[in-house]
C-alpha cells in the first residue's frame, strides 16, 4: 500500500479506496445482505488502517451506507486524521430530479447521515441521467455544487460516471478536482484511457472503480461469465480464461493481477475496492502484497491491451 496525492486537492490518500455500495445492503445487485453491525464493524476495521480513503454515495442502500459510516465516525469521535471520506450527490430516489435544489438537499442529507459539518469530496454521480446541457445549466447541479464549494460546505468536487466522452466534457469545465470511472480501466476493458490522460494533464485525480469487473476477474470467467453484471461475448470469456490460465501458471491469484493492473499505473490516484466485511481489508492487503513477476506482466498485458477498444457484449 502506498500513499498518493489526490490530484490538485492537496489531500493524500491510499492507493486503494474502500468502496461501500454493498455496505448499505444491496442484495439485488450483490446477492447478499449486509447487516448494520457488520457494516459498522467494517468501517471500524478500515479506521485501523492501512487504507485511508472511503467512497460512498447518497443513494447507496437508500442512505444506509452513509448512515452506517456515520455511526462508525461518531463512535471514533470523528473522521480519523489523514482519512478522506468522499460521497456523491444523487437524484431523489425513484426520480430523475437532478436539479440544483435536489443537489443541495442531497448534500444536506449526507452531512446529517455522516455526522460532519463539511464534506471533503463530493462527486456529481452518474451525470448521464441527464444531458450535459442540463448539468451545466443555470440552476442545475453543477452550479449548485460550485456554490456549496464556495460556501465551504464542500471542500472539493468530483464527477463519477460511466460514459467517457461525457466525463471528458465535465472535466473541460475545470470545476472538478477528481473523476471516477468504473469498469473501464481493467484487464478486460481500458476504454477510459483518454480520460486517464486528460485527467493527468489537468491535475485531476483519476479514481478507478470496479477493477474486478463485477466478479469476472476474481472468481474467473467460468464462474462469472459477465462483465459489469451484463453477459459478454464468447471472445471476451476466452480472453479472460486465458488471463486466468497465465496467472495460475505463475501462481498468482487472478484478483491480485486485476487489482495491481490498476494500482501499478501512476496515473491512477486510487482504486476503489468494495468491502462489506472486516476481513475484506486484510484480503485486499494480501492481493496488493502478492508478488507478480515481470514475466507474467509481459504475457498478460498484450491480452489486456485488446480492451483498449472495449469488451464485446453478448449478442
C-alpha positions as a Markdown table, in Angstrom:
| # | Residue | x | y | z |
|---|---|---|---|---|
| 1 | Unk | 0.0 | 0.0 | 0.0 |
| 2 | Unk | 1.3 | 3.5 | -0.9 |
| 3 | Unk | 0.0 | 7.0 | -0.2 |
| 4 | Unk | -0.5 | 9.2 | -3.3 |
| 5 | Unk | -1.5 | 12.8 | -3.9 |
| 6 | Unk | -5.2 | 13.2 | -4.8 |
| 7 | Unk | -4.6 | 15.3 | -7.8 |
| 8 | Unk | -4.5 | 19.0 | -7.1 |
| 9 | Unk | -6.7 | 18.8 | -3.9 |
| 10 | Unk | -3.8 | 18.9 | -1.5 |
| 11 | Unk | -5.1 | 15.7 | 0.0 |
| 12 | Unk | -3.2 | 12.4 | 0.2 |
| 13 | Unk | -4.9 | 9.0 | 0.1 |
| 14 | Unk | -4.1 | 5.3 | 0.0 |
| 15 | Unk | -3.8 | 3.7 | -3.4 |
| 16 | Unk | -6.8 | 1.6 | -2.5 |
| 17 | Unk | -10.1 | 3.3 | -1.7 |
| 18 | Unk | -12.8 | 1.4 | 0.3 |
| 19 | Unk | -16.0 | 1.1 | -1.7 |
| 20 | Unk | -19.2 | 1.0 | 0.2 |
| 21 | Unk | -22.0 | 0.5 | -2.2 |
| 22 | Unk | -22.7 | -3.0 | -0.7 |
| 23 | Unk | -22.3 | -1.7 | 2.8 |
| 24 | Unk | -25.8 | -0.3 | 2.8 |
| 25 | Unk | -27.1 | -3.8 | 1.7 |
| 26 | Unk | -27.9 | -4.1 | -1.9 |
| 27 | Unk | -28.8 | -7.8 | -2.4 |
| 28 | Unk | -30.5 | -7.2 | -5.8 |
| 29 | Unk | -27.0 | -6.4 | -7.3 |
| 30 | Unk | -24.6 | -8.2 | -5.0 |
| 31 | Unk | -26.7 | -11.3 | -4.0 |
| 32 | Unk | -26.2 | -10.9 | -0.2 |
| 33 | Unk | -27.4 | -8.8 | 2.7 |
| 34 | Unk | -25.1 | -6.7 | 4.9 |
| 35 | Unk | -26.5 | -6.1 | 8.4 |
| 36 | Unk | -25.8 | -2.8 | 10.2 |
| 37 | Unk | -23.4 | -4.3 | 12.9 |
| 38 | Unk | -21.3 | -5.9 | 10.2 |
| 39 | Unk | -21.2 | -2.7 | 8.2 |
| 40 | Unk | -20.1 | -0.6 | 11.1 |
| 41 | Unk | -17.5 | -3.2 | 12.2 |
| 42 | Unk | -16.1 | -3.0 | 8.6 |
| 43 | Unk | -15.6 | 0.8 | 8.9 |
| 44 | Unk | -14.1 | 0.4 | 12.3 |
| 45 | Unk | -11.6 | -2.1 | 10.8 |
| 46 | Unk | -10.9 | 0.4 | 8.0 |
| 47 | Unk | -10.1 | 3.1 | 10.5 |
| 48 | Unk | -7.3 | 0.8 | 11.9 |
| 49 | Unk | -5.5 | 1.1 | 8.5 |
| 50 | Unk | -3.9 | 0.9 | 6.1 |
| 51 | Unk | -6.5 | 2.3 | 3.7 |
| 52 | Unk | -7.3 | 5.9 | 4.3 |
| 53 | Unk | -9.8 | 6.7 | 1.6 |
| 54 | Unk | -13.5 | 5.8 | 1.8 |
| 55 | Unk | -16.1 | 6.2 | -1.0 |
| 56 | Unk | -19.8 | 6.3 | -0.5 |
| 57 | Unk | -22.9 | 7.9 | -2.1 |
| 58 | Unk | -26.2 | 9.5 | -1.1 |
| 59 | Unk | -28.1 | 6.7 | -2.8 |
| 60 | Unk | -26.2 | 3.6 | -1.6 |
| 61 | Unk | -28.7 | 1.4 | 0.3 |
| 62 | Unk | -31.2 | 4.2 | 0.3 |
| 63 | Unk | -28.8 | 6.2 | 2.5 |
| 64 | Unk | -27.9 | 3.3 | 4.8 |
| 65 | Unk | -24.3 | 3.2 | 3.6 |
| 66 | Unk | -23.8 | 6.8 | 4.7 |
| 67 | Unk | -25.7 | 6.2 | 8.0 |
| 68 | Unk | -23.5 | 3.2 | 8.9 |
| 69 | Unk | -20.3 | 5.1 | 8.1 |
| 70 | Unk | -21.6 | 8.0 | 10.1 |
| 71 | Unk | -22.2 | 5.7 | 13.1 |
| 72 | Unk | -18.6 | 4.4 | 12.9 |
| 73 | Unk | -17.4 | 8.0 | 12.6 |
| 74 | Unk | -19.4 | 9.0 | 15.7 |
| 75 | Unk | -18.0 | 6.1 | 17.7 |
| 76 | Unk | -14.5 | 7.0 | 16.7 |
| 77 | Unk | -15.0 | 10.7 | 17.7 |
| 78 | Unk | -14.8 | 12.0 | 14.1 |
| 79 | Unk | -13.1 | 11.1 | 10.9 |
| 80 | Unk | -9.6 | 9.9 | 11.8 |
| 81 | Unk | -6.7 | 12.2 | 11.0 |
| 82 | Unk | -5.4 | 11.6 | 7.5 |
| 83 | Unk | -8.5 | 9.9 | 6.2 |
| 84 | Unk | -10.7 | 11.1 | 3.4 |
| 85 | Unk | -14.4 | 10.3 | 3.2 |
| 86 | Unk | -16.0 | 11.0 | -0.2 |
| 87 | Unk | -19.6 | 10.9 | -1.1 |
| 88 | Unk | -21.8 | 11.7 | -4.1 |
| 89 | Unk | -25.0 | 13.7 | -4.9 |
| 90 | Unk | -27.9 | 11.7 | -6.4 |
| 91 | Unk | -31.4 | 12.4 | -7.7 |
| 92 | Unk | -34.3 | 11.8 | -5.3 |
| 93 | Unk | -34.7 | 8.0 | -5.2 |
| 94 | Unk | -37.1 | 6.9 | -7.9 |
| 95 | Unk | -37.0 | 10.2 | -9.8 |
| 96 | Unk | -34.9 | 12.0 | -12.4 |
| 97 | Unk | -34.7 | 15.2 | -10.4 |
| 98 | Unk | -31.1 | 16.3 | -10.6 |
| 99 | Unk | -31.9 | 20.0 | -10.1 |
| 100 | Unk | -29.8 | 22.4 | -8.2 |
| 101 | Unk | -32.3 | 22.2 | -5.4 |
| 102 | Unk | -32.1 | 18.4 | -5.3 |
| 103 | Unk | -28.3 | 18.6 | -5.2 |
| 104 | Unk | -28.4 | 20.9 | -2.2 |
| 105 | Unk | -30.9 | 18.6 | -0.4 |
| 106 | Unk | -28.7 | 15.6 | -1.3 |
| 107 | Unk | -25.7 | 17.3 | 0.4 |
| 108 | Unk | -27.8 | 18.2 | 3.5 |
| 109 | Unk | -28.8 | 14.5 | 3.8 |
| 110 | Unk | -25.2 | 13.4 | 3.5 |
| 111 | Unk | -24.0 | 15.9 | 6.2 |
| 112 | Unk | -26.6 | 14.6 | 8.6 |
| 113 | Unk | -26.0 | 10.9 | 7.9 |
| 114 | Unk | -22.2 | 11.2 | 8.1 |
| 115 | Unk | -22.4 | 13.5 | 11.1 |
| 116 | Unk | -20.0 | 16.0 | 9.8 |
| 117 | Unk | -20.0 | 19.8 | 9.2 |
| 118 | Unk | -18.2 | 19.8 | 5.9 |
| 119 | Unk | -17.8 | 17.2 | 3.1 |
| 120 | Unk | -14.2 | 16.6 | 2.0 |
| 121 | Unk | -15.0 | 15.5 | -1.6 |
| 122 | Unk | -18.4 | 15.3 | -3.3 |
| 123 | Unk | -18.9 | 13.8 | -6.8 |
| 124 | Unk | -21.7 | 14.5 | -9.2 |
| 125 | Unk | -22.9 | 10.9 | -9.6 |
| 126 | Unk | -24.0 | 9.3 | -12.8 |
| 127 | Unk | -24.5 | 12.6 | -14.7 |
| 128 | Unk | -25.6 | 10.5 | -17.7 |
| 129 | Unk | -29.0 | 10.5 | -16.1 |
| 130 | Unk | -29.4 | 14.0 | -17.6 |
| 131 | Unk | -27.9 | 15.8 | -20.6 |
| 132 | Unk | -24.6 | 17.7 | -20.3 |
| 133 | Unk | -26.5 | 20.9 | -21.1 |
| 134 | Unk | -28.9 | 20.3 | -18.2 |
| 135 | Unk | -25.9 | 19.5 | -16.0 |
| 136 | Unk | -24.2 | 22.8 | -16.6 |
| 137 | Unk | -27.3 | 25.0 | -17.0 |
| 138 | Unk | -28.2 | 27.8 | -14.6 |
| 139 | Unk | -30.0 | 26.3 | -11.6 |
| 140 | Unk | -28.6 | 22.9 | -12.4 |
| 141 | Unk | -26.4 | 20.5 | -10.4 |
| 142 | Unk | -23.0 | 21.9 | -11.3 |
| 143 | Unk | -24.0 | 25.4 | -10.4 |
| 144 | Unk | -25.3 | 24.2 | -7.0 |
| 145 | Unk | -22.1 | 22.2 | -6.3 |
| 146 | Unk | -19.8 | 25.1 | -7.1 |
| 147 | Unk | -21.9 | 27.4 | -4.8 |
| 148 | Unk | -21.7 | 24.8 | -2.0 |
| 149 | Unk | -17.9 | 24.6 | -2.5 |
| 150 | Unk | -17.6 | 28.4 | -2.5 |
| 151 | Unk | -19.6 | 28.4 | 0.8 |
| 152 | Unk | -17.2 | 25.9 | 2.3 |
| 153 | Unk | -19.8 | 23.2 | 2.7 |
| 154 | Unk | -17.8 | 21.1 | 0.3 |
| 155 | Unk | -14.0 | 21.2 | 0.0 |
| 156 | Unk | -13.5 | 19.5 | -3.4 |
| 157 | Unk | -15.7 | 18.5 | -6.3 |
| 158 | Unk | -15.6 | 15.4 | -8.4 |
| 159 | Unk | -17.6 | 13.7 | -11.2 |
| 160 | Unk | -18.3 | 10.0 | -11.2 |
| 161 | Unk | -19.9 | 8.3 | -14.2 |
| 162 | Unk | -19.9 | 5.8 | -17.0 |
| 163 | Unk | -19.7 | 7.4 | -20.5 |
| 164 | Unk | -16.1 | 8.5 | -21.0 |
| 165 | Unk | -17.0 | 11.3 | -23.6 |
| 166 | Unk | -19.4 | 12.8 | -21.0 |
| 167 | Unk | -16.8 | 12.8 | -18.3 |
| 168 | Unk | -14.4 | 14.5 | -20.6 |
| 169 | Unk | -16.9 | 17.2 | -21.2 |
| 170 | Unk | -17.3 | 17.7 | -17.4 |
| 171 | Unk | -13.5 | 17.9 | -16.9 |
| 172 | Unk | -13.3 | 20.5 | -19.6 |
| 173 | Unk | -15.4 | 22.9 | -17.3 |
| 174 | Unk | -12.4 | 22.9 | -15.0 |
| 175 | Unk | -14.7 | 22.7 | -12.0 |
| 176 | Unk | -13.6 | 19.2 | -10.8 |
| 177 | Unk | -10.6 | 18.0 | -8.9 |
| 178 | Unk | -11.4 | 14.3 | -9.2 |
| 179 | Unk | -13.0 | 11.9 | -11.5 |
| 180 | Unk | -14.3 | 8.3 | -11.0 |
| 181 | Unk | -14.6 | 5.8 | -13.9 |
| 182 | Unk | -16.0 | 2.3 | -13.3 |
| 183 | Unk | -15.4 | -0.9 | -15.2 |
| 184 | Unk | -13.5 | 1.0 | -17.9 |
| 185 | Unk | -9.9 | 0.5 | -16.8 |
| 186 | Unk | -9.4 | -3.2 | -16.1 |
| 187 | Unk | -7.6 | -6.2 | -17.6 |
| 188 | Unk | -10.7 | -6.6 | -19.8 |
| 189 | Unk | -11.6 | -3.0 | -20.8 |
| 190 | Unk | -9.4 | 0.1 | -21.0 |
| 191 | Unk | -11.7 | 2.5 | -22.8 |
| 192 | Unk | -11.0 | 5.0 | -20.0 |
| 193 | Unk | -7.5 | 5.7 | -21.5 |
| 194 | Unk | -8.5 | 9.1 | -22.9 |
| 195 | Unk | -9.9 | 10.1 | -19.5 |
| 196 | Unk | -6.8 | 8.9 | -17.7 |
| 197 | Unk | -4.6 | 11.1 | -20.0 |
| 198 | Unk | -6.9 | 14.1 | -19.8 |
| 199 | Unk | -7.1 | 13.9 | -16.0 |
| 200 | Unk | -3.4 | 13.7 | -15.7 |
| 201 | Unk | -2.9 | 16.8 | -18.0 |
| 202 | Unk | -5.3 | 18.8 | -15.9 |
| 203 | Unk | -4.0 | 17.7 | -12.5 |
| 204 | Unk | -7.3 | 16.0 | -11.8 |
| 205 | Unk | -7.2 | 12.8 | -9.6 |
| 206 | Unk | -8.3 | 9.7 | -11.5 |
| 207 | Unk | -10.0 | 7.2 | -9.2 |
| 208 | Unk | -10.6 | 3.8 | -10.7 |
| 209 | Unk | -13.6 | 1.8 | -9.6 |
| 210 | Unk | -14.5 | -1.8 | -10.2 |
| 211 | Unk | -11.1 | -3.3 | -11.0 |
| 212 | Unk | -12.7 | -6.8 | -10.9 |
| 213 | Unk | -15.4 | -6.1 | -13.4 |
| 214 | Unk | -18.2 | -7.3 | -11.2 |
| 215 | Unk | -16.6 | -10.6 | -10.3 |
| 216 | Unk | -15.2 | -12.0 | -13.5 |
| 217 | Unk | -11.6 | -11.0 | -12.5 |
| 218 | Unk | -11.9 | -12.5 | -9.1 |
| 219 | Unk | -13.8 | -15.8 | -9.5 |
| 220 | Unk | -12.9 | -16.3 | -13.2 |
| 221 | Unk | -15.0 | -16.3 | -16.3 |
| 222 | Unk | -16.3 | -19.8 | -15.9 |
| 223 | Unk | -18.0 | -18.9 | -12.6 |
| 224 | Unk | -18.9 | -15.3 | -13.7 |
| 225 | Unk | -19.4 | -15.1 | -17.5 |
| 226 | Unk | -20.5 | -11.5 | -17.1 |
| 227 | Unk | -18.7 | -8.1 | -17.0 |
| 228 | Unk | -20.2 | -5.2 | -15.2 |
| 229 | Unk | -23.2 | -7.5 | -14.4 |
| 230 | Unk | -24.0 | -8.0 | -18.1 |
| 231 | Unk | -23.4 | -11.0 | -20.4 |
| 232 | Unk | -20.3 | -10.8 | -22.6 |
| 233 | Unk | -19.3 | -12.5 | -25.8 |
| 234 | Unk | -17.5 | -15.8 | -26.1 |
| 235 | Unk | -14.4 | -13.9 | -27.3 |
| 236 | Unk | -14.3 | -11.9 | -24.1 |
| 237 | Unk | -14.8 | -15.0 | -22.0 |
| 238 | Unk | -12.0 | -16.8 | -23.8 |
| 239 | Unk | -9.7 | -13.8 | -23.2 |
| 240 | Unk | -10.5 | -13.8 | -19.5 |
| 241 | Unk | -9.9 | -17.5 | -19.3 |
| 242 | Unk | -6.5 | -17.1 | -21.0 |
| 243 | Unk | -5.6 | -14.5 | -18.4 |
| 244 | Unk | -6.7 | -16.8 | -15.6 |
| 245 | Unk | -4.6 | -19.6 | -17.0 |
| 246 | Unk | -1.5 | -17.4 | -17.2 |
| 247 | Unk | -2.0 | -16.3 | -13.6 |
| 248 | Unk | -2.4 | -20.0 | -12.5 |
| 249 | Unk | 0.8 | -20.9 | -14.3 |
| 250 | Unk | 2.7 | -18.2 | -12.3 |
| 251 | Unk | 1.0 | -19.0 | -9.0 |
| 252 | Unk | -0.7 | -15.6 | -8.9 |
| 253 | Unk | -4.4 | -15.1 | -8.0 |
| 254 | Unk | -6.3 | -13.5 | -10.9 |
| 255 | Unk | -7.7 | -10.9 | -8.5 |
| 256 | Unk | -4.2 | -9.8 | -7.5 |
| 257 | Unk | -3.3 | -9.2 | -11.1 |
| 258 | Unk | -6.6 | -7.4 | -11.7 |
| 259 | Unk | -6.0 | -5.1 | -8.7 |
| 260 | Unk | -2.4 | -4.4 | -9.4 |
| 261 | Unk | -3.1 | -3.7 | -13.0 |
| 262 | Unk | -4.8 | -0.6 | -11.7 |
| 263 | Unk | -2.5 | 0.3 | -8.7 |
| 264 | Unk | 0.7 | 0.0 | -10.7 |
| 265 | Unk | -0.4 | 2.7 | -13.1 |
| 266 | Unk | 1.0 | 6.1 | -11.8 |
| 267 | Unk | -2.0 | 7.9 | -13.5 |
| 268 | Unk | -4.4 | 6.2 | -11.1 |
| 269 | Unk | -4.6 | 8.1 | -7.7 |
| 270 | Unk | -6.6 | 5.3 | -6.0 |
| 271 | Unk | -8.5 | 2.2 | -6.9 |
| 272 | Unk | -11.9 | 1.5 | -5.4 |
| 273 | Unk | -12.4 | -2.0 | -4.0 |
| 274 | Unk | -15.8 | -2.8 | -2.4 |
| 275 | Unk | -15.6 | -4.0 | 1.2 |
| 276 | Unk | -18.6 | -5.2 | 3.2 |
| 277 | Unk | -16.9 | -7.3 | 5.9 |
| 278 | Unk | -14.0 | -6.5 | 8.2 |
| 279 | Unk | -11.9 | -9.4 | 6.8 |
| 280 | Unk | -12.0 | -7.9 | 3.3 |
| 281 | Unk | -9.4 | -5.3 | 4.4 |
| 282 | Unk | -6.8 | -8.0 | 5.1 |
| 283 | Unk | -7.8 | -9.9 | 2.0 |
| 284 | Unk | -7.2 | -6.8 | -0.1 |
| 285 | Unk | -3.9 | -6.1 | 1.5 |
| 286 | Unk | -2.9 | -9.7 | 0.6 |
| 287 | Unk | -3.8 | -9.1 | -3.1 |
| 288 | Unk | -1.8 | -5.9 | -3.1 |
| 289 | Unk | 1.2 | -7.6 | -1.5 |
| 290 | Unk | 1.2 | -10.6 | -3.7 |
| 291 | Unk | 4.4 | -10.5 | -5.8 |
| 292 | Unk | 3.7 | -10.6 | -9.6 |
| 293 | Unk | 6.7 | -11.5 | -11.7 |
| 294 | Unk | 7.6 | -9.3 | -14.7 |
| 295 | Unk | 7.3 | -12.4 | -16.9 |
| 296 | Unk | 3.6 | -12.6 | -16.1 |
| 297 | Unk | 3.0 | -8.9 | -16.9 |
| 298 | Unk | 4.9 | -9.5 | -20.2 |
| 299 | Unk | 2.3 | -12.2 | -21.1 |
| 300 | Unk | -0.7 | -10.6 | -19.6 |
| 301 | Unk | -0.6 | -7.0 | -20.8 |
| 302 | Unk | -0.8 | -7.9 | -24.6 |
| 303 | Unk | -4.1 | -9.8 | -23.8 |
| 304 | Unk | -5.3 | -6.8 | -21.7 |
| 305 | Unk | -4.4 | -4.3 | -24.5 |
| 306 | Unk | -7.2 | -5.7 | -26.6 |
| 307 | Unk | -9.5 | -4.0 | -24.2 |
| 308 | Unk | -8.5 | -0.5 | -25.4 |
| 309 | Unk | -11.3 | -1.0 | -27.9 |
| 310 | Unk | -13.7 | -2.1 | -25.1 |
| 311 | Unk | -15.1 | -5.6 | -24.4 |
| 312 | Unk | -17.6 | -7.4 | -26.5 |
| 313 | Unk | -21.1 | -7.9 | -25.0 |
| 314 | Unk | -23.2 | -11.0 | -25.7 |
| 315 | Unk | -25.2 | -10.9 | -28.9 |
